[in-house]
Amino acid sequence: MRALLFDVFGTCVDWRTSVRRELGARGLPEALADEWRALYQPQLETVRSGAREWVNLDVLHREALDRLLAGRGLTVADPDELTRAWHRLDPWPDTVPGLSALKRDFIIAPCSNGHIAQSVNLAKHAGLPWDAILGAEIAHAYKPHPDVYLRSAGALGLRPREVTMVAAHNGDLAAARSVGMATAFVPRPAEHGPGQTTDLEPEDDWDVVAGDFEELARRLGPRTRPASAPPRP
């Protein structure tokens, strides 16, 4: 194993608390955060299904926001700035120390549905120490499309079997495994708030299951890959 790719929303960052804070600061109902996120997969599906050309996540988030505000008869002074709340999500407490430990022995990068500008801004805000920014934009596809995983590995010059996908979502790991990647499940039982019912436990025999990123770093450790990887052709 040479590299770890990470889901970001929910796995690395606490989107719910962060977006609720941004909504509340503008006098909007904090409950809109959950409704906004509930439109995420349907919005992605408009691209995945081929119903529309590729657009980045800011476009999809803004369209979803407009729909929510109109449905409630609400307005906001700068909807584009509110949309960029998804560029300012706080990390879980273990994320940065865990990533920093993993970075000592592996290449680490996001494999996110976020586009490059969003991922860079989020990394700056949350202190995520990525080696590269990968994911949906380089594939012009959204997970779980195989190209998102394959092109992310390929951009690093790696074969899928040299990469582990890390996620708090069983479906994400199933898609990564289907293209030949190893898998690591790190549950985030507070991602959707106190009533969360999904992704509380591993739903398959993932290669690694860890309670948080710091445990993941301890479980993998420097012995997981050769001290010096052989040169690639």
C-alpha positions as a printed NumPy array, in Angstrom:
array([[  0.   ,   0.   ,   0.   ],
       [  1.361,   3.341,  -1.072],
       [ -1.5  ,   5.81 ,  -0.634],
       [ -4.667,   6.51 ,   1.294],
       [ -7.592,   8.286,  -0.361],
       [-10.235,   9.833,   1.861],
       [-13.872,  10.659,   1.582],
       [-14.195,  14.168,   3.021],
       [-17.788,  15.233,   3.805],
       [-18.662,  13.396,   6.993],
       [-15.472,  11.33 ,   7.122],
       [-12.917,  14.127,   7.587],
       [-15.148,  17.095,   8.458],
       [-18.274,  17.754,  10.488],
       [-20.411,  19.36 ,   7.786],
       [-23.607,  19.414,   9.853],
       [-22.35 ,  21.465,  12.795],
       [-20.438,  23.8  ,  10.492],
       [-23.322,  24.482,   8.102],
       [-25.802,  24.898,  10.951],
       [-23.512,  27.565,  12.404],
       [-23.346,  29.445,   9.098],
       [-27.113,  29.329,   8.695],
       [-27.743,  30.517,  12.236],
       [-25.327,  33.415,  11.805],
       [-27.547,  34.645,   8.96 ],
       [-30.785,  34.27 ,  10.892],
       [-31.837,  31.213,   8.919],
       [-33.219,  27.999,  10.468],
       [-30.364,  25.684,  11.374],
       [-32.559,  22.743,  10.344],
       [-31.924,  23.778,   6.742],
       [-28.514,  22.102,   7.027],
       [-30.09 ,  18.645,   7.046],
       [-32.523,  19.546,   4.268],
       [-29.664,  20.945,   2.191],
       [-27.667,  17.771,   2.637],
       [-30.722,  15.65 ,   1.817],
       [-30.691,  17.191,  -1.671],
       [-27.024,  16.292,  -2.175],
       [-27.427,  12.816,  -3.669],
       [-30.399,  13.787,  -5.883],
       [-28.374,  16.721,  -7.22 ],
       [-25.364,  14.48 ,  -7.917],
       [-27.651,  12.032,  -9.682],
       [-28.576,  14.651, -12.269],
       [-24.944,  14.448, -13.426],
       [-24.415,  10.723, -12.809],
       [-27.511,   9.855, -14.844],
       [-26.354,  11.91 , -17.817],
       [-29.359,  14.231, -17.524],
       [-26.963,  17.178, -17.524],
       [-23.351,  17.945, -18.309],
       [-20.717,  17.987, -15.587],
       [-20.985,  20.91 , -13.185],
       [-19.05 ,  21.319,  -9.976],
       [-20.419,  21.015,  -6.477],
       [-20.77 ,  24.767,  -5.943],
       [-23.299,  24.862,  -8.768],
       [-25.246,  21.936,  -7.323],
       [-25.132,  23.288,  -3.777],
       [-26.316,  26.717,  -4.948],
       [-29.22 ,  25.238,  -6.906],
       [-30.251,  23.198,  -3.869],
       [-30.017,  26.27 ,  -1.635],
       [-32.189,  28.31 ,  -3.999],
       [-34.781,  25.55 ,  -3.957],
       [-34.818,  25.352,  -0.165],
       [-35.054,  29.104,   0.359],
       [-37.819,  29.482,  -2.218],
       [-39.767,  26.644,  -0.646],
       [-39.724,  28.389,   2.718],
       [-40.179,  31.905,   1.385],
       [-36.753,  32.914,   2.698],
       [-34.019,  35.091,   1.254],
       [-30.352,  35.624,   2.066],
       [-28.216,  38.651,   1.21 ],
       [-25.423,  36.739,  -0.565],
       [-26.412,  33.177,  -1.528],
       [-23.062,  32.55 ,  -3.222],
       [-21.238,  33.317,   0.014],
       [-23.58 ,  31.046,   1.953],
       [-22.938,  28.314,  -0.613],
       [-19.254,  28.66 ,   0.188],
       [-20.081,  27.521,   3.713],
       [-19.196,  24.099,   2.262],
       [-15.641,  25.436,   1.835],
       [-15.442,  26.2  ,   5.586],
       [-16.232,  22.948,   7.361],
       [-14.513,  22.111,  10.633],
       [-12.591,  18.842,  11.037],
       [-13.453,  16.149,  13.542],
       [-11.056,  16.344,  16.538],
       [ -9.009,  13.333,  15.408],
       [ -8.8  ,  14.291,  11.734],
       [ -5.737,  16.534,  11.608],
       [ -3.556,  14.582,  14.073],
       [ -4.57 ,  11.327,  12.419],
       [ -3.861,  12.575,   8.898],
       [ -0.545,  14.036,  10.02 ],
       [  0.502,  10.663,  11.443],
       [ -0.595,   8.802,   8.311],
       [  1.196,  11.304,   6.071],
       [  4.536,  10.217,   7.529],
       [  4.2  ,   6.789,   5.9  ],
       [  1.729,   7.201,   3.04 ],
       [  0.599,   9.581,   0.347],
       [ -2.7  ,  11.061,   1.535],
       [ -5.276,  12.817,  -0.609],
       [ -9.011,  13.432,  -0.747],
       [-11.16 ,  11.401,  -3.101],
       [-14.157,  13.662,  -2.691],
       [-17.143,  14.83 ,  -4.676],
       [-15.896,  18.325,  -3.925],
       [-14.115,  20.117,  -6.751],
       [-10.522,  21.303,  -6.59 ],
       [-11.188,  24.897,  -5.446],
       [-13.568,  23.707,  -2.742],
       [-11.161,  21.018,  -1.573],
       [ -8.234,  23.456,  -1.439],
       [-10.236,  26.042,   0.499],
       [-11.521,  23.374,   2.867],
       [ -8.005,  22.074,   3.448],
       [ -6.816,  25.589,   4.294],
       [ -9.737,  26.175,   6.661],
       [ -9.557,  22.814,   8.428],
       [ -5.764,  22.316,   8.303],
       [ -5.968,  19.106,   6.28 ],
       [ -2.371,  18.244,   5.281],
       [ -3.023,  16.654,   1.878],
       [ -0.24 ,  15.685,  -0.503],
       [ -2.538,  16.196,  -3.509],
       [ -6.126,  17.172,  -4.328],
       [ -7.981,  14.416,  -6.187],
       [-11.542,  13.25 ,  -6.698],
       [-14.562,  14.103,  -8.782],
       [-13.273,  17.025, -10.804],
       [-10.369,  15.161, -12.37 ],
       [-12.832,  12.475, -13.501],
       [-15.757,  14.8  , -14.341],
       [-17.887,  12.234, -12.541],
       [-19.322,  11.774,  -9.077],
       [-18.832,   8.865,  -6.72 ],
       [-19.613,   6.013,  -6.817],
       [-18.695,   6.155, -10.515],
       [-15.574,   3.979, -10.932],
       [-13.675,   6.719, -12.772],
       [-13.496,   8.86 ,  -9.634],
       [-11.485,   6.175,  -7.826],
       [ -9.478,   4.962, -10.821],
       [ -8.418,   8.382, -12.044],
       [ -7.481,   9.46 ,  -8.524],
       [ -5.183,   6.445,  -8.172],
       [ -3.866,   6.954, -11.691],
       [ -3.051,  10.604, -11.028],
       [ -0.651,   9.37 ,  -8.353],
       [  0.889,   6.847, -10.745],
       [ -0.519,   4.   ,  -8.674],
       [ -2.51 ,   0.863,  -9.346],
       [ -5.787,   0.464,  -7.437],
       [ -4.305,  -2.35 ,  -5.338],
       [ -1.679,   0.092,  -4.031],
       [ -4.383,   2.399,  -2.642],
       [ -6.726,   2.223,   0.349],
       [ -9.985,   4.151,   0.362],
       [-10.934,   5.538,   3.786],
       [-14.553,   6.462,   4.413],
       [-17.322,   6.599,   6.986],
       [-19.817,   5.396,   4.364],
       [-20.18 ,   1.735,   3.491],
       [-21.377,   2.496,  -0.025],
       [-18.258,   4.512,  -0.804],
       [-16.062,   1.62 ,   0.304],
       [-18.063,  -0.899,  -1.726],
       [-17.489,   1.196,  -4.858],
       [-13.759,   1.491,  -4.128],
       [-13.43 ,  -2.232,  -3.509],
       [-15.187,  -2.96 ,  -6.813],
       [-12.28 ,  -1.322,  -8.693],
       [ -9.622,  -3.17 ,  -6.705],
       [ -8.815,  -0.813,  -3.847],
       [ -8.332,  -1.82 ,  -0.234],
       [-10.814,  -0.335,   2.236],
       [-10.824,   1.241,   5.685],
       [-14.017,   2.061,   7.565],
       [-13.978,   4.832,  10.171],
       [-17.485,   5.417,  11.565],
       [-18.778,   8.929,  12.2  ],
       [-21.917,   8.274,  14.266],
       [-22.574,  12.   ,  14.783],
       [-22.378,  12.985,  11.096],
       [-26.149,  13.335,  10.75 ],
       [-26.819,  14.376,  14.326],
       [-28.19 ,  12.462,  17.323],
       [-30.769,  10.556,  15.291],
       [-28.336,   8.995,  12.823],
       [-29.312,   5.484,  11.75 ],
       [-26.968,   4.813,   8.818],
       [-23.294,   3.816,   8.613],
       [-23.028,   3.198,  12.332],
       [-21.274,  -0.137,  11.786],
       [-19.232,  -1.785,   9.039],
       [-21.55 ,  -3.616,   6.659],
       [-18.909,  -5.779,   5.009],
       [-15.526,  -7.276,   5.827],
       [-13.555,  -4.112,   5.11 ],
       [ -9.789,  -4.521,   5.285],
       [ -9.461,  -2.209,   8.287],
       [-12.017,  -0.897,  10.778],
       [-10.83 ,   1.831,  13.149],
       [-12.615,   4.053,  15.633],
       [-10.951,   7.23 ,  14.357],
       [ -8.028,   8.426,  12.253],
       [ -5.524,   8.207,  15.093],
       [ -6.406,   4.565,  15.629],
       [ -6.182,   4.05 ,  11.88 ],
       [ -2.643,   5.449,  11.924],
       [ -1.693,   3.1  ,  14.75 ],
       [ -3.278,   0.125,  12.969],
       [ -1.513,   0.773,   9.667],
       [  1.833,   2.042,  10.862],
       [  5.064,   2.079,   8.859],
       [  5.099,  -1.717,   8.467],
       [  2.116,  -1.668,   6.086],
       [  4.25 ,  -0.665,   3.103],
       [  7.878,  -1.313,   2.145],
       [ 10.456,   1.128,   3.452],
       [ 11.384,   1.919,  -0.148],
       [  8.862,   1.103,  -2.849],
       [ 10.308,  -0.277,  -6.083],
       [ 10.48 ,   2.159,  -8.999],
       [  7.543,   2.031, -11.353],
       [  8.071,   1.446, -15.065]])
